[in-house]
Amino acid sequence: MFALSSRPEWATFRQYLEETLKAKIESAIDLETMEDLYRNKGQVEILRMIVSFRDLLESHYEYIEREEQDYQDEDF
């Protein structure tokens, strides 16, 4: 997953999704029905998940490293 999200193409993809996310949020005020609002909300949630994917990976990796270090420190 790190290899995938480290590629230059990922940065381009993420930038595109960030722009799309911003546009979705800005246009939410213009939606006419609750159905449109909920659909837009779902799209925003998915876009946020993808945009934050690399950050989430790094956070989990750092947590695992800390846990392993703590475990090793306890053994010695």
N, CA, C and O atoms as CSV, one atom per row, in Angstrom:
chain,resi,resn,atom,element,x,y,z
A,1,MET,N,N,0.823,-1.202,0.000
A,1,MET,CA,C,0.000,0.000,0.000
A,1,MET,C,C,0.864,1.262,0.000
A,1,MET,O,O,0.528,2.265,-0.630
A,2,PHE,N,N,2.001,1.185,0.733
A,2,PHE,CA,C,2.896,2.341,0.726
A,2,PHE,C,C,3.469,2.573,-0.669
A,2,PHE,O,O,3.597,3.713,-1.116
A,3,ALA,N,N,3.811,1.485,-1.351
A,3,ALA,CA,C,4.360,1.617,-2.700
A,3,ALA,C,C,3.337,2.262,-3.635
A,3,ALA,O,O,3.678,3.133,-4.435
A,4,LEU,N,N,2.096,1.831,-3.527
A,4,LEU,CA,C,1.035,2.397,-4.361
A,4,LEU,C,C,0.863,3.888,-4.099
A,4,LEU,O,O,0.815,4.690,-5.031
A,5,SER,N,N,0.769,4.251,-2.824
A,5,SER,CA,C,0.480,5.650,-2.491
A,5,SER,C,C,1.713,6.539,-2.515
A,5,SER,O,O,1.616,7.739,-2.259
A,6,SER,N,N,2.872,5.965,-2.818
A,6,SER,CA,C,4.099,6.762,-2.933
A,6,SER,C,C,4.391,7.181,-4.369
A,6,SER,O,O,5.262,8.015,-4.614
A,7,ARG,N,N,3.680,6.614,-5.289
A,7,ARG,CA,C,3.932,6.905,-6.698
A,7,ARG,C,C,3.455,8.318,-7.071
A,7,ARG,O,O,2.503,8.835,-6.486
A,8,PRO,N,N,4.114,8.915,-8.029
A,8,PRO,CA,C,3.683,10.258,-8.473
A,8,PRO,C,C,2.241,10.277,-8.977
A,8,PRO,O,O,1.536,11.276,-8.834
A,9,GLU,N,N,1.817,9.170,-9.563
A,9,GLU,CA,C,0.448,9.081,-10.063
A,9,GLU,C,C,-0.559,9.200,-8.923
A,9,GLU,O,O,-1.642,9.758,-9.098
A,10,TRP,N,N,-0.192,8.670,-7.751
A,10,TRP,CA,C,-1.082,8.769,-6.593
A,10,TRP,C,C,-1.265,10.229,-6.204
A,10,TRP,O,O,-2.375,10.653,-5.882
A,11,ALA,N,N,-0.183,10.998,-6.233
A,11,ALA,CA,C,-0.262,12.422,-5.884
A,11,ALA,C,C,-1.191,13.153,-6.850
A,11,ALA,O,O,-1.978,14.004,-6.436
A,12,THR,N,N,-1.099,12.822,-8.126
A,12,THR,CA,C,-1.974,13.433,-9.130
A,12,THR,C,C,-3.423,13.033,-8.882
A,12,THR,O,O,-4.322,13.872,-8.935
A,13,PHE,N,N,-3.647,11.752,-8.612
A,13,PHE,CA,C,-4.978,11.240,-8.318
A,13,PHE,C,C,-5.555,11.915,-7.074
A,13,PHE,O,O,-6.717,12.322,-7.061
A,14,ARG,N,N,-4.739,12.026,-6.038
A,14,ARG,CA,C,-5.187,12.651,-4.791
A,14,ARG,C,C,-5.540,14.125,-5.017
A,14,ARG,O,O,-6.543,14.614,-4.497
A,15,GLN,N,N,-4.722,14.819,-5.785
A,15,GLN,CA,C,-4.997,16.227,-6.061
A,15,GLN,C,C,-6.335,16.377,-6.790
A,15,GLN,O,O,-7.135,17.253,-6.460
A,16,TYR,N,N,-6.566,15.522,-7.774
A,16,TYR,CA,C,-7.836,15.550,-8.504
A,16,TYR,C,C,-9.010,15.318,-7.546
A,16,TYR,O,O,-10.019,16.020,-7.610
A,17,LEU,N,N,-8.868,14.329,-6.658
A,17,LEU,CA,C,-9.948,14.026,-5.721
A,17,LEU,C,C,-10.149,15.153,-4.711
A,17,LEU,O,O,-11.283,15.428,-4.317
A,18,GLU,N,N,-9.075,15.805,-4.290
A,18,GLU,CA,C,-9.209,16.939,-3.372
A,18,GLU,C,C,-9.989,18.077,-4.030
A,18,GLU,O,O,-10.821,18.717,-3.387
A,19,GLU,N,N,-9.719,18.326,-5.308
A,19,GLU,CA,C,-10.452,19.359,-6.033
A,19,GLU,C,C,-11.924,18.978,-6.187
A,19,GLU,O,O,-12.808,19.821,-6.040
A,20,THR,N,N,-12.177,17.714,-6.481
A,20,THR,CA,C,-13.546,17.220,-6.603
A,20,THR,C,C,-14.267,17.330,-5.266
A,20,THR,O,O,-15.426,17.741,-5.211
A,21,LEU,N,N,-13.584,16.963,-4.195
A,21,LEU,CA,C,-14.145,17.054,-2.849
A,21,LEU,C,C,-14.515,18.495,-2.512
A,21,LEU,O,O,-15.606,18.762,-2.008
A,22,LYS,N,N,-13.616,19.405,-2.790
A,22,LYS,CA,C,-13.876,20.830,-2.522
A,22,LYS,C,C,-15.107,21.309,-3.299
A,22,LYS,O,O,-15.949,22.026,-2.758
A,23,ALA,N,N,-15.204,20.914,-4.557
A,23,ALA,CA,C,-16.342,21.319,-5.386
A,23,ALA,C,C,-17.651,20.731,-4.851
A,23,ALA,O,O,-18.681,21.404,-4.849
A,24,LYS,N,N,-17.607,19.480,-4.401
A,24,LYS,CA,C,-18.804,18.846,-3.837
A,24,LYS,C,C,-19.276,19.586,-2.590
A,24,LYS,O,O,-20.472,19.823,-2.414
A,25,ILE,N,N,-18.340,19.945,-1.735
A,25,ILE,CA,C,-18.688,20.645,-0.495
A,25,ILE,C,C,-19.249,22.036,-0.811
A,25,ILE,O,O,-20.249,22.455,-0.228
A,26,GLU,N,N,-18.606,22.736,-1.724
A,26,GLU,CA,C,-19.048,24.091,-2.064
A,26,GLU,C,C,-20.413,24.101,-2.743
A,26,GLU,O,O,-21.177,25.053,-2.589
A,27,SER,N,N,-20.719,23.058,-3.486
A,27,SER,CA,C,-21.990,23.037,-4.217
A,27,SER,C,C,-23.139,22.452,-3.398
A,27,SER,O,O,-24.278,22.442,-3.865
A,28,ALA,N,N,-22.868,21.968,-2.198
A,28,ALA,CA,C,-23.910,21.334,-1.379
A,28,ALA,C,C,-25.060,22.288,-1.084
A,28,ALA,O,O,-26.206,21.853,-0.973
A,29,ILE,N,N,-24.778,23.559,-0.958
A,29,ILE,CA,C,-25.819,24.544,-0.631
A,29,ILE,C,C,-26.847,24.667,-1.761
A,29,ILE,O,O,-27.983,25.083,-1.532
A,30,ASP,N,N,-26.443,24.306,-2.968
A,30,ASP,CA,C,-27.322,24.458,-4.124
A,30,ASP,C,C,-28.179,23.222,-4.412
A,30,ASP,O,O,-28.966,23.229,-5.358
A,31,LEU,N,N,-28.038,22.177,-3.618
A,31,LEU,CA,C,-28.815,20.964,-3.853
A,31,LEU,C,C,-30.281,21.215,-3.532
A,31,LEU,O,O,-30.609,21.942,-2.594
A,32,GLU,N,N,-31.149,20.608,-4.316
A,32,GLU,CA,C,-32.572,20.915,-4.206
A,32,GLU,C,C,-33.368,19.933,-3.357
A,32,GLU,O,O,-34.382,20.314,-2.773
A,33,THR,N,N,-32.934,18.684,-3.275
A,33,THR,CA,C,-33.726,17.703,-2.531
A,33,THR,C,C,-32.865,17.043,-1.448
A,33,THR,O,O,-31.635,17.083,-1.499
A,34,MET,N,N,-33.533,16.448,-0.487
A,34,MET,CA,C,-32.820,15.717,0.560
A,34,MET,C,C,-32.087,14.522,-0.040
A,34,MET,O,O,-30.998,14.164,0.409
A,35,GLU,N,N,-32.684,13.916,-1.045
A,35,GLU,CA,C,-32.041,12.787,-1.722
A,35,GLU,C,C,-30.715,13.223,-2.329
A,35,GLU,O,O,-29.708,12.527,-2.204
A,36,ASP,N,N,-30.718,14.387,-2.991
A,36,ASP,CA,C,-29.477,14.917,-3.565
A,36,ASP,C,C,-28.454,15.210,-2.468
A,36,ASP,O,O,-27.263,14.944,-2.630
A,37,LEU,N,N,-28.928,15.754,-1.362
A,37,LEU,CA,C,-28.038,16.072,-0.252
A,37,LEU,C,C,-27.389,14.808,0.316
A,37,LEU,O,O,-26.182,14.784,0.558
A,38,TYR,N,N,-28.178,13.773,0.525
A,38,TYR,CA,C,-27.634,12.516,1.059
A,38,TYR,C,C,-26.685,11.841,0.069
A,38,TYR,O,O,-25.672,11.269,0.470
A,39,ARG,N,N,-27.008,11.907,-1.207
A,39,ARG,CA,C,-26.120,11.345,-2.226
A,39,ARG,C,C,-24.791,12.098,-2.218
A,39,ARG,O,O,-23.723,11.488,-2.266
A,40,ASN,N,N,-24.866,13.414,-2.157
A,40,ASN,CA,C,-23.665,14.243,-2.125
A,40,ASN,C,C,-22.842,13.949,-0.865
A,40,ASN,O,O,-21.615,13.858,-0.917
A,41,LYS,N,N,-23.530,13.803,0.252
A,41,LYS,CA,C,-22.864,13.506,1.517
A,41,LYS,C,C,-22.104,12.179,1.430
A,41,LYS,O,O,-20.966,12.083,1.890
A,42,GLY,N,N,-22.723,11.170,0.849
A,42,GLY,CA,C,-22.059,9.881,0.673
A,42,GLY,C,C,-20.830,9.991,-0.215
A,42,GLY,O,O,-19.801,9.374,0.061
A,43,GLN,N,N,-20.937,10.771,-1.272
A,43,GLN,CA,C,-19.800,10.967,-2.169
A,43,GLN,C,C,-18.665,11.689,-1.450
A,43,GLN,O,O,-17.495,11.347,-1.628
A,44,VAL,N,N,-19.009,12.683,-0.643
A,44,VAL,CA,C,-17.997,13.429,0.112
A,44,VAL,C,C,-17.282,12.497,1.094
A,44,VAL,O,O,-16.061,12.566,1.235
A,45,GLU,N,N,-18.026,11.640,1.762
A,45,GLU,CA,C,-17.419,10.707,2.720
A,45,GLU,C,C,-16.434,9.770,2.027
A,45,GLU,O,O,-15.347,9.511,2.545
A,46,ILE,N,N,-16.810,9.269,0.869
A,46,ILE,CA,C,-15.920,8.367,0.126
A,46,ILE,C,C,-14.686,9.117,-0.355
A,46,ILE,O,O,-13.571,8.606,-0.253
A,47,LEU,N,N,-14.872,10.310,-0.872
A,47,LEU,CA,C,-13.729,11.099,-1.324
A,47,LEU,C,C,-12.781,11.398,-0.168
A,47,LEU,O,O,-11.564,11.325,-0.338
A,48,ARG,N,N,-13.310,11.728,0.990
A,48,ARG,CA,C,-12.462,11.974,2.166
A,48,ARG,C,C,-11.667,10.734,2.545
A,48,ARG,O,O,-10.492,10.830,2.897
A,49,MET,N,N,-12.305,9.568,2.474
A,49,MET,CA,C,-11.602,8.324,2.801
A,49,MET,C,C,-10.427,8.096,1.853
A,49,MET,O,O,-9.338,7.726,2.293
A,50,ILE,N,N,-10.636,8.311,0.583
A,50,ILE,CA,C,-9.570,8.082,-0.397
A,50,ILE,C,C,-8.467,9.123,-0.235
A,50,ILE,O,O,-7.284,8.784,-0.263
A,51,VAL,N,N,-8.846,10.380,-0.068
A,51,VAL,CA,C,-7.856,11.449,0.077
A,51,VAL,C,C,-6.975,11.230,1.308
A,51,VAL,O,O,-5.780,11.525,1.283
A,52,SER,N,N,-7.568,10.715,2.374
A,52,SER,CA,C,-6.807,10.527,3.614
A,52,SER,C,C,-6.166,9.142,3.724
A,52,SER,O,O,-5.597,8.807,4.763
A,53,PHE,N,N,-6.251,8.343,2.674
A,53,PHE,CA,C,-5.756,6.969,2.704
A,53,PHE,C,C,-4.286,6.889,3.109
A,53,PHE,O,O,-3.932,6.112,3.996
A,54,ARG,N,N,-3.443,7.669,2.481
A,54,ARG,CA,C,-1.999,7.626,2.784
A,54,ARG,C,C,-1.745,8.041,4.233
A,54,ARG,O,O,-0.947,7.412,4.928
A,55,ASP,N,N,-2.408,9.078,4.683
A,55,ASP,CA,C,-2.236,9.529,6.068
A,55,ASP,C,C,-2.658,8.440,7.052
A,55,ASP,O,O,-2.011,8.238,8.079
A,56,LEU,N,N,-3.734,7.749,6.735
A,56,LEU,CA,C,-4.203,6.663,7.587
A,56,LEU,C,C,-3.189,5.519,7.619
A,56,LEU,O,O,-2.920,4.953,8.678
A,57,LEU,N,N,-2.631,5.183,6.459
A,57,LEU,CA,C,-1.598,4.152,6.412
A,57,LEU,C,C,-0.414,4.519,7.305
A,57,LEU,O,O,0.063,3.704,8.094
A,58,GLU,N,N,0.047,5.755,7.166
A,58,GLU,CA,C,1.190,6.199,7.958
A,58,GLU,C,C,0.874,6.171,9.444
A,58,GLU,O,O,1.713,5.768,10.251
A,59,SER,N,N,-0.303,6.586,9.804
A,59,SER,CA,C,-0.708,6.589,11.200
A,59,SER,C,C,-0.729,5.176,11.771
A,59,SER,O,O,-0.228,4.941,12.871
A,60,HIS,N,N,-1.298,4.247,11.036
A,60,HIS,CA,C,-1.347,2.852,11.487
A,60,HIS,C,C,0.056,2.254,11.583
A,60,HIS,O,O,0.367,1.528,12.528
A,61,TYR,N,N,0.889,2.561,10.610
A,61,TYR,CA,C,2.255,2.048,10.606
A,61,TYR,C,C,3.027,2.571,11.817
A,61,TYR,O,O,3.734,1.810,12.478
A,62,GLU,N,N,2.895,3.858,12.106
A,62,GLU,CA,C,3.569,4.434,13.270
A,62,GLU,C,C,3.058,3.804,14.567
A,62,GLU,O,O,3.841,3.567,15.487
A,63,TYR,N,N,1.779,3.538,14.648
A,63,TYR,CA,C,1.208,2.892,15.828
A,63,TYR,C,C,1.798,1.492,16.011
A,63,TYR,O,O,2.181,1.111,17.117
A,64,ILE,N,N,1.867,0.738,14.922
A,64,ILE,CA,C,2.427,-0.614,14.984
A,64,ILE,C,C,3.890,-0.566,15.403
A,64,ILE,O,O,4.332,-1.373,16.222
A,65,GLU,N,N,4.641,0.375,14.845
A,65,GLU,CA,C,6.046,0.509,15.238
A,65,GLU,C,C,6.188,0.816,16.726
A,65,GLU,O,O,7.042,0.236,17.396
A,66,ARG,N,N,5.366,1.714,17.246
A,66,ARG,CA,C,5.419,2.048,18.671
A,66,ARG,C,C,5.073,0.839,19.534
A,66,ARG,O,O,5.723,0.584,20.548
A,67,GLU,N,N,4.054,0.102,19.129
A,67,GLU,CA,C,3.649,-1.079,19.875
A,67,GLU,C,C,4.775,-2.120,19.893
A,67,GLU,O,O,5.061,-2.717,20.930
A,68,GLU,N,N,5.400,-2.325,18.750
A,68,GLU,CA,C,6.512,-3.281,18.678
A,68,GLU,C,C,7.681,-2.829,19.538
A,68,GLU,O,O,8.306,-3.633,20.230
A,69,GLN,N,N,7.969,-1.543,19.489
A,69,GLN,CA,C,9.062,-1.006,20.306
A,69,GLN,C,C,8.757,-1.161,21.792
A,69,GLN,O,O,9.627,-1.556,22.569
A,70,ASP,N,N,7.544,-0.857,22.184
A,70,ASP,CA,C,7.137,-1.023,23.578
A,70,ASP,C,C,7.255,-2.479,24.012
A,70,ASP,O,O,7.684,-2.772,25.128
A,71,TYR,N,N,6.872,-3.387,23.119
A,71,TYR,CA,C,6.939,-4.809,23.428
A,71,TYR,C,C,8.389,-5.244,23.595
A,71,TYR,O,O,8.712,-6.005,24.506
A,72,GLN,N,N,9.267,-4.756,22.708
A,72,GLN,CA,C,10.689,-5.101,22.790
A,72,GLN,C,C,11.312,-4.506,24.040
A,72,GLN,O,O,12.163,-5.140,24.664
A,73,ASP,N,N,10.909,-3.311,24.416
A,73,ASP,CA,C,11.445,-2.670,25.622
A,73,ASP,C,C,11.049,-3.438,26.876
A,73,ASP,O,O,11.817,-3.491,27.837
A,74,GLU,N,N,9.867,-4.029,26.876
A,74,GLU,CA,C,9.408,-4.803,28.022
A,74,GLU,C,C,10.181,-6.098,28.174
A,74,GLU,O,O,10.376,-6.574,29.292
A,75,ASP,N,N,10.629,-6.683,27.052
A,75,ASP,CA,C,11.359,-7.949,27.108
A,75,ASP,C,C,12.759,-7.793,27.671
A,75,ASP,O,O,13.320,-8.759,28.189
A,76,PHE,N,N,13.333,-6.618,27.586
A,76,PHE,CA,C,14.718,-6.430,28.036
A,76,PHE,C,C,14.773,-5.669,29.266
A,76,PHE,O,O,15.859,-5.416,29.788
